[in-house]
């Protein structure tokens, strides 16, 4: 399929596979017969892809460091498929100190400033790890392969923290904006300065403070994911507001802190249901009370 798709939409066929990755999306790096290096992405069509690619195209056109889409989204056997330029090179910037947090906050503020100019249909539903705003009947967003497991494996302190954080988030009366909901170290590459930001499939439609808060908690994630120290999340949020040129209201500050906890709660649940070491679980146990206090939850 990929050979004929490339011929039809890129005007050349694959000559070499550079890399392959499989997660929520199937991602294949290719060198085409005409010498171009491209990345082809395919994921189950949930109605989000066209908006995500359009936003990515806008930022790339404005000079933001991200791969430039090369095709529109096409539907192939229930998959949303598109291609983007290959941007190799650069390193992951590791560390979770306040100084590192400020560097990530500068990129996130630039990203959010660029996305504020984009007008696309909201990419809903939001990514599952950020989907505290789901309309399902339970605490967690409906995810079949997790829901079918024994939920008693999830520690009570994770469930309690999730209930409090979600209640505070849902009580907010803030406008939604477009933002990157998987702003983690593993999705950025640096070469002195930031070289490229990836994973544009993970855009979300939520209050700016919630998006910034989630990034403040997750910016240092490589593998396995965890939760940045509270002091570093605080540095991220302060720097983000400085770079954006506006201060959060009291409600926005609380929402940011509530959202800073949610991805780690999702990951802690995942760990427990899969029997993995409690990396996020331990971080949640250590930090939840302070983050919830700052959230007034």
C-alpha positions as CSV (number, residue, x, y, z in Angstrom):
1,X,0.0,0.0,0.0
2,X,2.7,2.5,1.0
3,X,4.5,2.3,-2.4
4,X,1.4,3.1,-4.4
5,X,0.3,5.8,-2.0
6,X,3.7,7.5,-2.3
7,X,3.6,7.3,-6.1
8,X,0.1,8.8,-6.1
9,X,0.6,11.6,-3.6
10,X,4.4,12.3,-3.6
11,X,5.1,11.4,-7.2
12,X,7.9,8.9,-6.4
13,X,8.2,5.5,-4.9
14,X,10.1,4.3,-1.8
15,X,13.7,3.3,-2.4
16,X,14.8,2.7,1.2
17,X,13.2,2.5,4.6
18,X,15.0,4.8,7.0
19,X,13.1,3.8,10.2
20,X,9.8,2.5,11.4
21,X,7.9,3.2,14.6
22,X,4.5,1.9,15.8
23,X,2.5,3.4,18.6
24,X,-0.8,5.2,18.2
25,X,0.4,6.0,14.7
26,X,2.4,3.9,12.2
27,X,5.4,6.1,11.3
28,X,7.7,5.2,8.4
29,X,10.8,7.2,7.3
30,X,11.5,6.7,3.6
31,X,14.1,7.7,1.0
32,X,12.2,8.1,-2.2
33,X,13.5,7.1,-5.6
34,X,13.9,10.8,-6.5
35,X,16.2,11.3,-3.4
36,X,13.8,13.1,-1.1
37,X,13.5,11.9,2.5
38,X,10.0,11.8,3.9
39,X,8.0,10.5,6.8
40,X,4.6,8.8,6.2
41,X,2.2,8.6,9.1
42,X,-1.0,6.5,9.3
43,X,-3.4,6.2,12.2
44,X,-7.0,5.1,12.8
45,X,-9.2,7.9,11.5
46,X,-11.0,9.6,14.4
47,X,-11.7,12.9,12.6
48,X,-8.7,14.7,14.2
49,X,-6.0,14.4,11.6
50,X,-7.0,17.1,9.1
51,X,-7.1,19.8,11.7
52,X,-3.8,18.7,13.2
53,X,-2.0,18.7,9.9
54,X,-3.4,22.0,8.9
55,X,-2.2,23.6,12.1
56,X,1.3,22.0,11.6
57,X,1.3,23.4,8.1
58,X,0.6,26.9,9.4
59,X,3.4,26.8,12.0
60,X,5.9,25.4,9.5
61,X,5.0,28.1,7.0
62,X,5.7,30.7,9.8
63,X,9.1,29.3,10.4
64,X,8.4,27.3,13.6
65,X,10.8,24.4,13.9
66,X,8.6,21.4,13.0
67,X,8.3,19.1,10.0
68,X,6.5,20.6,7.0
69,X,3.5,18.5,5.8
70,X,3.9,17.4,2.2
71,X,0.4,16.1,1.5
72,X,-3.1,16.6,2.8
73,X,-4.7,13.8,4.9
74,X,-6.1,11.0,2.8
75,X,-8.3,8.1,4.0
76,X,-7.0,4.6,3.2
77,X,-8.9,1.6,4.6
78,X,-10.0,3.5,7.7
79,X,-6.6,5.1,8.2
80,X,-5.8,8.8,8.1
81,X,-2.5,9.0,6.1
82,X,-0.3,11.9,5.3
83,X,3.4,12.6,4.6
84,X,5.8,15.3,6.0
85,X,9.4,16.2,5.5
86,X,12.0,14.3,7.4
87,X,13.9,16.4,9.9
88,X,16.8,14.3,11.2
89,X,19.4,15.3,13.7
90,X,19.4,17.0,17.1
91,X,19.4,15.4,20.5
92,X,16.8,15.0,23.3
93,X,17.3,17.7,26.0
94,X,17.2,15.6,29.2
95,X,16.8,16.9,32.7
96,X,14.0,18.2,34.9
97,X,15.6,21.1,36.7
98,X,14.0,24.6,36.8
99,X,16.6,25.8,34.3
100,X,15.6,23.1,31.8
101,X,12.0,23.8,32.5
102,X,12.4,27.4,31.4
103,X,14.0,26.3,28.1
104,X,11.0,24.1,27.4
105,X,8.6,26.8,28.5
106,X,10.0,29.2,25.9
107,X,9.4,26.8,23.1
108,X,5.9,26.0,24.4
109,X,5.0,29.7,24.6
110,X,6.3,30.2,21.0
111,X,4.2,27.2,19.9
112,X,1.1,28.5,21.6
113,X,1.5,32.0,20.2
114,X,1.7,30.5,16.7
115,X,-1.3,28.2,17.2
116,X,-3.4,31.2,18.3
117,X,-3.5,32.3,14.7
118,X,-4.8,29.0,13.4
119,X,-8.5,28.5,12.6
120,X,-9.3,24.9,12.2
121,X,-12.2,22.7,13.5
122,X,-11.3,21.6,17.0
123,X,-9.3,18.3,16.9
124,X,-11.7,16.3,19.1
125,X,-11.8,14.0,20.9
126,X,-8.7,15.1,22.7
127,X,-5.8,12.6,23.1
128,X,-6.7,9.9,25.5
129,X,-4.0,10.8,28.1
130,X,-5.4,14.4,28.2
131,X,-9.0,13.5,27.9
132,X,-10.1,14.6,31.4
133,X,-13.0,16.4,29.6
134,X,-14.6,13.2,28.3
135,X,-18.4,12.8,28.5
136,X,-18.3,9.1,29.5
137,X,-20.0,7.8,32.7
138,X,-16.9,7.2,34.8
139,X,-13.8,8.9,36.1
140,X,-11.5,7.8,33.2
141,X,-12.1,8.3,29.5
142,X,-13.5,5.1,27.9
143,X,-10.4,3.2,26.6
144,X,-11.5,-0.4,25.9
145,X,-8.2,-2.2,26.3
146,X,-7.6,-0.5,29.7
147,X,-11.2,-0.7,30.9
148,X,-11.4,-4.5,30.4
149,X,-8.6,-5.0,32.9
150,X,-9.0,-5.4,36.6
151,X,-9.5,-1.9,37.9
152,X,-8.8,-2.9,41.5
153,X,-5.1,-2.9,40.5
154,X,-5.1,1.0,40.3
155,X,-4.0,2.3,43.7
156,X,-6.6,4.2,45.7
157,X,-4.4,7.3,46.0
158,X,-4.3,7.5,42.1
159,X,-8.1,7.3,41.9
160,X,-8.6,9.8,44.6
161,X,-6.2,12.3,43.1
162,X,-7.8,11.8,39.7
163,X,-11.2,12.5,41.1
164,X,-10.1,15.7,42.7
165,X,-8.1,17.0,39.8
166,X,-10.8,16.2,37.2
167,X,-13.5,17.9,39.4
168,X,-11.4,21.0,39.5
169,X,-10.7,21.0,35.8
170,X,-14.4,20.5,34.9
171,X,-15.4,23.3,37.2
172,X,-13.4,25.8,35.2
173,X,-15.2,28.4,33.0
174,X,-12.4,29.2,30.5
175,X,-12.3,29.3,26.7
176,X,-10.7,26.5,24.8
177,X,-7.7,27.0,22.5
178,X,-5.6,24.9,20.2
179,X,-2.5,23.5,21.9
180,X,0.0,20.6,21.9
181,X,-1.0,18.0,24.4
182,X,2.1,15.7,24.3
183,X,4.8,18.3,24.9
184,X,7.5,15.9,26.2
185,X,11.2,15.8,25.9
186,X,11.0,12.7,23.7
187,X,9.0,14.7,21.1
188,X,11.6,17.5,20.7
189,X,15.1,17.6,19.3
190,X,17.7,20.2,20.2
191,X,21.0,21.5,18.6
192,X,21.9,24.2,21.0
193,X,18.5,25.7,20.3
194,X,15.3,23.7,19.6
195,X,15.7,22.0,16.2
196,X,12.3,20.3,15.8
197,X,9.0,19.7,17.6
198,X,7.2,16.5,16.6
199,X,4.0,14.6,17.3
200,X,1.5,17.0,15.9
201,X,-1.2,14.3,15.9
202,X,-1.5,15.2,19.6
203,X,-3.1,18.6,19.4
204,X,-5.9,19.3,21.8
205,X,-8.8,21.8,22.3
206,X,-8.7,22.9,26.0
207,X,-8.1,26.0,28.1
208,X,-4.7,27.5,27.6
209,X,-3.9,27.1,31.3
210,X,-4.7,23.4,31.2
211,X,-2.5,22.9,28.2
212,X,0.4,24.8,29.8
213,X,-0.1,23.0,33.1
214,X,0.0,19.6,31.4
215,X,3.2,20.6,29.6
216,X,4.7,21.8,32.9
217,X,4.2,18.4,34.5
218,X,5.3,16.3,31.5
219,X,8.0,18.4,29.7
220,X,10.9,16.2,31.0
221,X,9.3,12.9,29.9
222,X,11.4,10.5,27.9
223,X,10.8,6.8,28.7
224,X,9.3,5.8,31.0
225,X,7.3,8.9,31.6
226,X,7.1,10.4,35.1
227,X,6.3,13.8,36.6
228,X,8.6,16.8,36.8
229,X,9.4,18.1,40.3
230,X,6.9,20.7,41.6
231,X,9.6,23.4,41.7
232,X,10.3,22.8,38.0
233,X,6.6,22.9,37.0
234,X,6.4,26.2,38.9
235,X,9.4,27.5,37.0
236,X,7.8,26.4,33.7
237,X,4.5,28.1,34.4
238,X,6.2,31.3,35.5
239,X,8.4,31.4,32.5
240,X,5.6,30.5,30.1
241,X,3.5,33.5,31.3
242,X,6.6,35.7,30.9
243,X,7.2,34.5,27.3
244,X,3.5,34.9,26.5
245,X,3.4,38.4,27.9
246,X,0.4,37.9,30.1
247,X,-0.3,36.7,33.6
248,X,-2.7,33.9,34.4
249,X,-5.7,34.7,36.5
250,X,-6.2,33.0,39.9
251,X,-8.5,30.5,38.3
252,X,-6.1,29.8,35.5
253,X,-3.2,29.2,37.9
254,X,-5.4,26.6,39.7
255,X,-6.4,24.9,36.5
256,X,-2.8,24.8,35.4
257,X,-1.8,22.9,38.6
258,X,-4.8,20.5,38.3
259,X,-3.9,19.7,34.7
260,X,-0.2,19.3,35.6
261,X,-1.2,16.1,37.4
262,X,-3.6,14.5,34.9
263,X,-1.2,12.9,32.4
264,X,0.8,11.4,35.2
265,X,-2.4,10.0,36.7
266,X,-3.3,8.5,33.3
267,X,0.2,7.0,33.2
268,X,0.0,5.7,36.8
269,X,-3.2,3.9,35.9
270,X,-1.6,2.4,32.8
271,X,1.4,1.2,34.9
272,X,-0.9,-0.4,37.5
273,X,-3.1,-2.1,34.9
274,X,-0.1,-3.5,33.0
275,X,1.9,-4.5,36.1
276,X,4.7,-2.1,35.2
277,X,7.0,-0.6,37.8
278,X,5.2,2.4,39.4
279,X,7.4,5.2,38.1
280,X,4.5,7.7,37.6
281,X,2.7,6.1,40.5
282,X,5.5,6.9,42.9
283,X,5.7,10.5,41.5
284,X,2.0,10.9,42.0
285,X,2.2,9.5,45.5
286,X,4.9,12.0,46.4
287,X,3.5,15.1,44.6
288,X,-0.3,14.8,44.3
289,X,-1.1,16.6,47.6
290,X,0.9,19.7,46.8
291,X,-0.3,19.9,43.2
292,X,-3.9,19.6,44.3
293,X,-3.3,22.2,47.1
294,X,-2.1,24.6,44.5
295,X,-5.1,23.7,42.3
296,X,-7.5,24.4,45.2
297,X,-8.9,20.9,44.5
